[in-house]
C-alpha cells in the first residue's frame, strides 16, 4: 500500500518543484483599479506567499480588454509586464512560486465597463452589461487562440512559474463546453467533442508557446449548477460531471497540461454552487447601482442559492474526475484543516487549493503545518464575495499579529 503523502512535504508539478502541496487558488483580488499591478496587489500576494503556500495564483489575468469582467482587471499586454515582474518577484522572495490565471470572461464580461461586446459561442444575454453577446466566427476563434498564446508569453516573460487556463464558471471556454449556452452548428458546437474543441486548441496553443518552461493546468467545471447533478447534459441542463470526465480524458490524451483543478458553479447562472455556505444577497445587491441592484434584490433567492457548507464539499464530484484520469488533480472546495487535507491525499488527489480561508488567515497553511489541530477562522459567511467589486477582503477579519483588518 502506498503511503499517504505529507501535504507539507515537497512535491513535483510538471517541471516545478514545490515546497509543499498547498496552492492558493485564483480568487479575484479587486486591487487593480487601473488594470495594472499595484502595491496593494503585491502586498496581498506577498502576505499569502509568506503564509506558507507553495504557489500563489494571481487572478484574474484576462487575455484581452473585452475578456475582463470589468475594466479594472488586468489584461495581459506589454504595459502590464513591469508590474507583473515586480509581483512575481515579491512572491518568489517569500519562497513561493507564482501562477497566473489566464482566461476570457465571455458572457460574464461587463460590456459597458469594457467598452466592447461580450463574447459567447452563441448569442445569449450578458447580464453584467445588460446586452446580448457577440458570437465569434471560426476566424475570430482562431484569433482568440493567438491572443491566448500571446498572453501566455507575456506571463512567462514576467516571471510566472505556472499558468492556469480558466475553463470554468461559464467564462468563455466553459461556455463552449456547455450544451445550454453553446448552440453553434459548426465544428465548435453540438457533440461534446466539438464543444471541447476550443478548450483543447487553447491548451495546445499555450503549450506550444511556453513549451516545458512552466507548469500548465486547466481549471475545469464539473457541474454548472443547472439541473440535477447526475442528469444528462442537455441544452436546458448545462455541463455536468459525466461530460467533464470525458473532457478530462481528452485533455489527458492531448498531453498539453500537467494537472486539472476541478471546480463547479457558474458566474452566469449559479455562482453560489462553487462557494457553499451563506448567500449574502443583501451585500451583493448593495455592491451595484440601478437596474443591477434592483435585479439582484428581486432575483436574489433564485440566483444566489444557499448550499450547506461542509469540509471538502466538492469531493463527491471530484472523485469522479480522479477515477477518470491519471493526471494530477488539484482539489478545491473546503480545504481548511489537516484532516481534510490528509483524507484528500489518501484518496489520490495530488494538490490542495485554498481560497476564502486565506482571506481570513493568509498564514493558515503555516499554522496547520505547525499544529495539525488548527481550525480555520473562516465562517463561510461569503461576505468576501461582494467585495470583489471594490477591494477583495474578508470583512470580518480580525486584527492580529500586525495584519490589517478587512
C-alpha positions, -999 to 999 in steps of 0.1 A, spaced: 0 0 0 13 35 -9 20 59 19 -3 89 21 18 120 11 25 146 37 7 178 25 37 199 37 64 178 21 80 190 -13 62 178 -44 66 180 -82 40 196 -106 51 194 -142 86 210 -143 82 226 -109 95 216 -75 70 229 -49 78 233 -12 45 217 -3 12 206 -19 -9 237 -9 -19 262 -36 -36 295 -32 -64 292 -58 -75 320 -81 -97 345 -64 -101 379 -80 -83 404 -58 -101 436 -68 -68 456 -63 -61 468 -98 -81 500 -104 -62 509 -135 -59 474 -149 -23 473 -138 -4 458 -108 -5 479 -77 15 479 -44 -17 467 -28 -19 437 -51 18 429 -44 13 431 -7 -17 408 -9 2 380 -26 34 386 -6 14 380 26 -2 348 12 32 336 0 48 343 34 19 324 50 32 291 36 15 282 3 36 266 -24 20 286 -53 0 319 -52 -23 322 -81 -29 357 -95 -64 363 -107 -77 373 -129 -53 379 -159 -76 385 -189 -61 378 -223 -77 409 -239 -96 440 -229 -130 426 -237 -121 395 -218 -123 412 -184 -154 411 -162 -149 449 -160 -123 475 -170 -104 474 -137 -90 439 -142 -55 433 -155 -53 423 -191 -20 409 -204 -2 434 -226 33 449 -226 23 478 -204 14 453 -176 47 434 -177 68 456 -154 42 454 -126 37 417 -131 75 412 -129 76 431 -96 47 409 -84 62 376 -92 95 388 -77 77 395 -44 61 361 -43 94 344 -51 112 364 -23 88 347 2 98 312 -11 66 305 -31 60 302 -68 36 323 -89 8 312 -112 -13 334 -135 -49 325 -142 -54 332 -179 -89 335 -193 -116 353 -212 -147 362 -192 -170 357 -222 -207 364 -213 -196 373 -177 -178 404 -190 -193 438 -185 -195 452 -220 -205 487 -207 -174 489 -184 -151 474 -210 -164 494 -239 -165 462 -260 -191 435 -268 -191 404 -245 -184 371 -263 -201 337 -261 -203 308 -285 -239 318 -293 -259 349 -289 -271 349 -253 -278 376 -227 -248 391 -209 -263 404 -177 -234 425 -164 -235 447 -195 -273 443 -199 -267 434 -235 -265 404 -259 -232 387 -266 -214 385 -299 -208 350 -313 -173 348 -328 -168 334 -362 -144 305 -369 -118 331 -379 -124 350 -347 -119 318 -327 -85 313 -344 -77 349 -334 -86 341 -298 -62 312 -298 -34 336 -309 -43 360 -282 -41 332 -255 -7 324 -269 5 360 -267 -9 364 -232 9 332 -221 42 345 -234 38 378 -215 30 360 -183 60 337 -186 83 365 -195 71 384 -164 83 356 -141 52 333 -137 61 297 -130 27 283 -139 -4 291 -159 -39 282 -151 -62 282 -181 -97 291 -170 -122 266 -183 -148 271 -156 -177 291 -143 -192 297 -177 -164 321 -187 -158 319 -224 -141 284 -227 -166 270 -202 -195 284 -222 -182 265 -253 -184 233 -232 -220 239 -221 -248 224 -241 -271 250 -228 -250 280 -237 -233 267 -269 -259 264 -297 -235 265 -326 -240 243 -356 -204 243 -368 -173 224 -357 -174 241 -323 -209 231 -313 -232 201 -309 -214 169 -299 -192 171 -269 -160 166 -289 -169 197 -309 -178 217 -278 -145 208 -263 -125 217 -294 -119 254 -284 -106 244 -250 -83 218 -265 -70 242 -291 -63 269 -265 -44 244 -243 -24 233 -274 -16 270 -283 -4 278 -248 18 247 -245 33 253 -280 42 289 -269 57 281 -234 70 246 -240 83 230 -208 92 263 -192 63 263 -168 35 242 -154 1 245 -171 -31 233 -157 -68 236 -166 -95 248 -142 -124 227 -154 -160 229 -145 -175 196 -133 -210 209 -130 -225 243 -140 -251 241 -112 -280 238 -136 -303 208 -134 -297 177 -113 -260 167 -109 -265 133 -124 -289 143 -151 -280 140 -188 -262 171 -201 -288 186 -224 -294 221 -235 -315 231 -206 -294 213 -180 -259 226 -187 -225 209 -184 -222 182 -158 -197 157 -143 -202 129 -169 -192 153 -197 -165 168 -175 -149 133 -172 -149 129 -209 -133 163 -215 -107 155 -188 -98 123 -207 -95 143 -239 -72 167 -221 -51 139 -208 -49 123 -242 -37 155 -258 -9 158 -233 -8 196 -231 -14 201 -194 2 190 -162 -29 189 -139 -66 196 -136 -82 217 -110 -119 207 -108 -144 234 -100 -181 239 -102 -208 266 -105 -215 294 -129 -208 331 -125 -236 335 -151 -262 311 -137 -254 298 -103 -224 314 -85 -230 300 -50 -226 264 -61 -188 270 -61 -187 286 -27 -212 269 -4 -221 284 29 -242 316 34 -257 335 4 -251 372 11 -279 385 -11 -282 420 5 -245 426 4 -244 416 -33 -272 439 -42 -256 468 -23 -225 464 -44 -244 476 -75 -265 505 -86 -295 510 -108 -311 480 -126 -284 455 -115 -292 464 -79 -329 461 -84 -325 429 -103 -304 413 -76 -329 424 -49 -357 408 -68 -339 377 -81 -315 371 -52 -333 340 -38 -332 324 -73 -298 335 -85 -279 334 -52 -289 300 -38 -277 286 -4 -257 254 -3 -247 238 30 -210 241 37 -190 211 49 -153 203 46 -142 191 12 -176 199 -3 -166 193 -39 -151 159 -32 -181 139 -44 -178 154 -79 -140 155 -79 -138 118 -71 -154 111 -105 -126 131 -122 -100 114 -100 -113 80 -113 -114 92 -149 -78 103 -155 -43 97 -142 -34 134 -144 -26 151 -111 -57 167 -96 -57 199 -75 -86 196 -51 -106 227 -44 -135 234 -21 -135 234 17 -98 225 22 -93 243 56 -79 217 80 -53 190 83 -79 162 85 -94 171 51 -60 175 36 -49 141 47 -82 125 36 -80 140 1 -44 129 -4 -53 94 8 -79 93 -19 -53 100 -46 -57 138 -50 -23 154 -56 -26 190 -45 -48 211 -23 -62 245 -32 -73 271 -6 -93 303 -13 -116 321 11 -98 308 42 -66 326 31 -85 359 30 -93 355 67 -59 340 76 -31 342 50 -8 322 73 -32 293 77 -10 267 59 19 276 81 -2 273 112 -17 240 102 18 226 95 29 237 129 -2 224 147 -24 199 129 -53 206 152 -55 242 139 -91 252 130 -97 278 103 -114 310 114 -133 313 81 -171 310 89 -182 306 53 -204 337 55 -193 346 20 -193 383 27 -160 385 10 -177 377 -23 -193 412 -29 -160 429 -20 -146 418 -54 -163 449 -69 -142 472 -47 -113 455 -30 -114 418 -22 -110 411 15 -126 393 45 -149 419 61 -148 400 94 -110 395 96 -96 404 130 -65 425 135 -38 401 148 -1 397 145 3 430 127 -22 421 99 -46 448 89 -83 443 95 -105 438 65 
